[in-house]
Amino acid sequence: MTATTPRVGQAAATGRGEPQSSAPERARELLRRGFGLIGPRHPRHSVTVDQLDTLALPVADDGVVIGVDAENRPAVLGLNRPLPYDVVLIGGLWTVQVIALRAAATGTRVAVETARAQVWMPMVHAMGGGQNGMAVYDVGRVPPLGASAGTPVLVVRDCGMRPPRGRVVSGPWQSVLTLLPYVSPVAPRLLRQARLVGIQRVSPDEATELGRTMALTRAEMDSLPGLSDGLTLWCTDRDRQYVMTQPTDAETGLLGTPRRMD
């Protein structure tokens, strides 16, 4: 008696003489034994190298949209980071309040350290009396905030031209944004430790000092005394970007129009 090879499509015999299970039966058996679901089967999608650029998102990072750049693209500030992150803004209260408001709207807890609570309380009341992510503290009275990846924190320091060294500093998932109305004697120290610096309209003498401190180009330095309200030059060690902060209708109703002076 000679053995025969089964034809394609014909069930092959098992060692016990039983036919092999079909593919659907094997899948059901895998599910019954707890090996997980079988995912959907779809044709592969592919693009050419030339088409990859068309897949780019309009923003390069997740975070807070703080305005638009020179090409009218959204400019995003990523405040929630696993490493300490210090930001200094030499400018007006209006811009800092917009950033704080938008950060709170994205789920970040905002703690404001200030000696002028009266200018911040309308925002706190508008957001539900401190129950929706924003609280105001006196200078030096910010408690430990318990920042984590699930509950990131932004500390806003609105403490005048000479802010004291803060009890609460930047750390994992806790960024610190310090507002300086002008270039003060403590500015060089704060600028050296900052990862990001924003500069709004300043005097020619201040522009010259910032040009030396931050290695600005002549064009950047010359532009600073003439910046319009709402326009900020944001600087890192390697990059420079002009950003125009444009308020929404709700922000205008709460904070007014963009302004450099408070």
C-alpha positions as CSV (number, residue, x, y, z in Angstrom):
1,M,0.0,0.0,0.0
2,T,1.5,3.3,-1.0
3,A,1.1,6.6,0.7
4,T,-0.3,9.5,-1.2
5,T,0.2,13.2,-0.8
6,P,-2.9,15.2,-0.3
7,R,-3.8,17.7,-3.1
8,V,-3.9,21.4,-2.4
9,G,-7.2,22.2,-0.6
10,Q,-7.5,18.7,0.7
11,A,-7.3,18.2,4.5
12,A,-4.1,16.5,5.6
13,A,-4.2,13.8,8.2
14,T,-2.9,14.4,11.7
15,G,-0.9,11.9,13.6
16,R,-4.1,10.6,15.1
17,G,-5.8,10.3,11.7
18,E,-8.0,13.4,12.3
19,P,-8.2,16.2,9.7
20,Q,-6.4,19.5,10.5
21,S,-8.6,22.4,11.6
22,S,-9.4,25.2,9.2
23,A,-8.0,28.7,9.7
24,P,-11.2,30.0,11.3
25,E,-11.4,27.0,13.6
26,R,-7.7,27.5,14.7
27,A,-8.5,31.2,15.4
28,R,-11.5,30.3,17.6
29,E,-9.3,27.8,19.5
30,L,-6.7,30.5,20.1
31,L,-9.3,32.8,21.5
32,R,-10.8,30.1,23.7
33,R,-7.4,29.5,25.2
34,G,-6.8,33.2,25.8
35,F,-4.2,34.0,23.2
36,G,-5.8,37.4,22.3
37,L,-7.8,38.8,19.5
38,I,-7.0,38.5,15.9
39,G,-6.6,42.1,14.5
40,P,-8.3,43.3,11.4
41,R,-6.7,42.5,8.1
42,H,-6.4,45.4,5.7
43,P,-4.1,46.1,2.7
44,R,-0.9,47.9,3.5
45,H,-0.8,51.6,3.0
46,S,2.4,53.1,1.6
47,V,3.7,56.5,0.5
48,T,6.7,57.5,-1.5
49,V,9.6,59.4,0.0
50,D,8.4,62.6,-1.8
51,Q,5.0,62.3,-0.2
52,L,6.3,62.1,3.4
53,D,6.4,65.9,3.8
54,T,2.7,66.1,3.1
55,L,2.1,64.2,6.3
56,A,3.6,66.9,8.6
57,L,1.4,68.3,11.3
58,P,0.9,72.1,11.4
59,V,2.7,72.3,14.8
60,A,5.9,70.6,15.8
61,D,5.2,69.8,19.4
62,D,2.4,69.4,21.8
63,G,1.8,72.2,24.3
64,V,0.3,75.6,24.5
65,V,-0.3,77.6,21.3
66,I,1.2,81.0,22.2
67,G,0.6,82.7,18.8
68,V,1.7,82.5,15.2
69,D,5.1,82.9,13.6
70,A,6.2,85.1,10.7
71,E,4.7,82.6,8.3
72,N,1.4,82.5,10.2
73,R,1.9,79.0,11.5
74,P,1.0,78.1,15.0
75,A,3.8,78.6,17.5
76,V,3.7,76.0,20.4
77,L,5.3,76.2,23.8
78,G,5.8,72.8,25.4
79,L,5.6,73.6,29.1
80,N,5.0,70.1,30.4
81,R,8.4,68.3,30.5
82,P,10.0,65.5,32.4
83,L,13.0,67.7,33.2
84,P,13.2,71.1,34.9
85,Y,12.3,73.9,32.5
86,D,12.7,77.6,33.2
87,V,11.2,80.4,31.1
88,V,11.8,84.1,31.4
89,L,9.7,86.8,29.7
90,I,10.9,90.4,29.7
91,G,7.6,92.0,28.8
92,G,4.1,92.7,29.9
93,L,1.6,91.0,32.2
94,W,-0.9,90.5,29.4
95,T,1.2,88.0,27.5
96,V,2.0,86.0,30.7
97,Q,-1.7,85.9,31.6
98,V,-2.6,84.6,28.2
99,I,0.0,81.8,28.5
100,A,-1.2,80.9,32.0
101,L,-4.9,80.9,30.8
102,R,-4.1,78.6,27.9
103,A,-1.9,76.3,30.0
104,A,-4.8,75.9,32.5
105,A,-7.1,75.2,29.6
106,T,-4.9,72.2,28.5
107,G,-5.1,70.6,32.0
108,T,-1.9,72.1,33.5
109,R,-2.3,73.3,37.1
110,V,-1.1,76.9,37.3
111,A,0.3,78.4,40.6
112,V,0.8,82.2,40.4
113,E,3.2,83.7,42.9
114,T,2.6,87.5,43.0
115,A,2.4,90.6,45.1
116,R,-0.5,92.0,43.1
117,A,-3.1,89.3,43.5
118,Q,-5.8,91.8,42.4
119,V,-4.7,91.6,38.8
120,W,-4.9,87.8,38.8
121,M,-8.1,87.2,40.8
122,P,-10.5,88.0,37.8
123,M,-8.9,85.1,35.9
124,V,-9.2,82.8,38.9
125,H,-12.9,83.7,39.4
126,A,-13.6,83.3,35.6
127,M,-12.2,79.8,35.8
128,G,-14.4,78.8,38.7
129,G,-12.8,80.3,41.8
130,G,-9.6,78.2,41.8
131,Q,-11.3,74.9,41.4
132,N,-10.3,74.5,37.7
133,G,-6.5,74.6,37.7
134,M,-5.4,78.1,38.8
135,A,-4.4,79.4,42.3
136,V,-2.8,82.6,43.5
137,Y,-0.2,82.8,46.3
138,D,1.7,85.6,48.0
139,V,5.4,85.9,47.3
140,G,7.3,83.1,49.0
141,R,4.1,81.3,50.0
142,V,3.8,78.8,47.2
143,P,3.5,75.3,48.8
144,P,4.8,72.1,47.4
145,L,2.6,71.3,44.4
146,G,3.1,67.6,43.8
147,A,3.8,67.8,40.1
148,S,3.7,64.6,38.1
149,A,3.2,63.4,34.5
150,G,-0.5,63.1,35.2
151,T,-0.8,66.5,36.9
152,P,1.9,68.8,35.5
153,V,2.3,72.3,37.0
154,L,3.3,75.7,35.8
155,V,4.5,78.2,38.4
156,V,4.2,81.8,37.2
157,R,6.4,84.2,39.1
158,D,5.0,87.8,38.9
159,C,7.3,89.3,41.5
160,G,8.5,92.6,40.0
161,M,11.9,93.6,38.8
162,R,13.8,91.8,41.5
163,P,12.1,88.5,42.2
164,P,13.5,86.7,45.2
165,R,14.8,83.2,44.9
166,G,11.8,81.1,44.9
167,R,11.0,78.3,47.4
168,V,9.4,76.3,44.7
169,V,11.7,75.8,41.7
170,S,11.4,74.0,38.4
171,G,11.6,70.2,38.4
172,P,10.2,67.2,36.6
173,W,6.7,68.1,35.2
174,Q,7.0,71.5,36.9
175,S,8.0,74.5,34.8
176,V,8.6,78.0,36.1
177,L,7.7,81.1,34.1
178,T,9.2,84.3,35.5
179,L,8.0,87.7,34.4
180,L,10.4,90.7,34.4
181,P,8.8,94.0,33.4
182,Y,12.3,95.4,32.5
183,V,15.9,94.4,32.3
184,S,16.8,94.5,36.0
185,P,20.1,93.8,37.9
186,V,18.9,90.2,38.5
187,A,18.1,89.6,34.8
188,P,21.5,88.2,33.8
189,R,21.3,85.5,36.5
190,L,17.8,84.5,35.5
191,L,18.6,84.6,31.8
192,R,21.6,82.3,32.3
193,Q,19.5,79.6,34.0
194,A,16.5,79.9,31.6
195,R,16.0,77.4,28.8
196,L,13.8,79.8,27.0
197,V,13.7,83.6,27.0
198,G,11.0,85.9,25.6
199,I,11.7,89.6,24.9
200,Q,9.1,92.2,24.1
201,R,9.5,95.9,23.4
202,V,12.4,97.3,25.5
203,S,14.4,100.5,25.4
204,P,17.5,100.9,23.1
205,D,19.8,100.6,26.2
206,E,18.1,97.5,27.3
207,A,18.3,96.0,23.8
208,T,22.0,96.7,23.7
209,E,22.5,94.9,27.1
210,L,20.4,92.0,26.0
211,G,22.3,91.8,22.7
212,R,25.5,91.3,24.7
213,T,24.0,88.9,27.3
214,M,22.2,86.7,24.8
215,A,24.5,87.1,21.7
216,L,21.7,88.5,19.6
217,T,22.4,89.6,16.0
218,R,22.5,93.3,15.2
219,A,19.1,92.9,13.3
220,E,17.5,91.2,16.3
221,M,18.9,93.8,18.7
222,D,17.7,96.7,16.5
223,S,14.2,95.3,16.3
224,L,13.5,95.1,20.0
225,P,12.7,98.8,20.7
226,G,10.1,98.8,17.9
227,L,8.3,95.5,18.6
228,S,4.5,96.0,18.4
229,D,2.2,95.0,21.3
230,G,1.7,91.3,21.4
231,L,4.9,90.5,19.5
232,T,7.7,88.6,21.3
233,L,11.1,87.4,20.2
234,W,11.5,84.0,21.8
235,C,15.1,82.8,22.2
236,T,16.9,79.5,23.0
237,D,20.6,78.8,22.8
238,R,20.3,78.1,19.1
239,D,17.0,79.4,17.8
240,R,15.2,82.7,17.5
241,Q,11.5,83.1,16.6
242,Y,9.2,86.1,16.5
243,V,5.7,85.2,17.7
244,M,2.6,87.3,17.6
245,T,0.1,86.4,20.3
246,Q,-3.4,87.0,19.2
247,P,-6.2,86.8,21.7
248,T,-9.5,84.9,21.3
249,D,-12.8,86.8,21.8
250,A,-13.0,85.3,25.3
251,E,-9.5,86.3,26.2
252,T,-10.1,89.9,25.0
253,G,-13.2,90.0,27.1
254,L,-11.3,88.9,30.2
255,L,-7.9,90.4,29.7
256,G,-8.4,93.2,27.1
257,T,-6.3,93.8,24.0
258,P,-2.5,93.0,23.7
259,R,-0.3,95.6,25.5
260,R,3.3,95.8,26.6
261,M,2.7,98.2,29.5
262,D,0.5,97.2,32.5
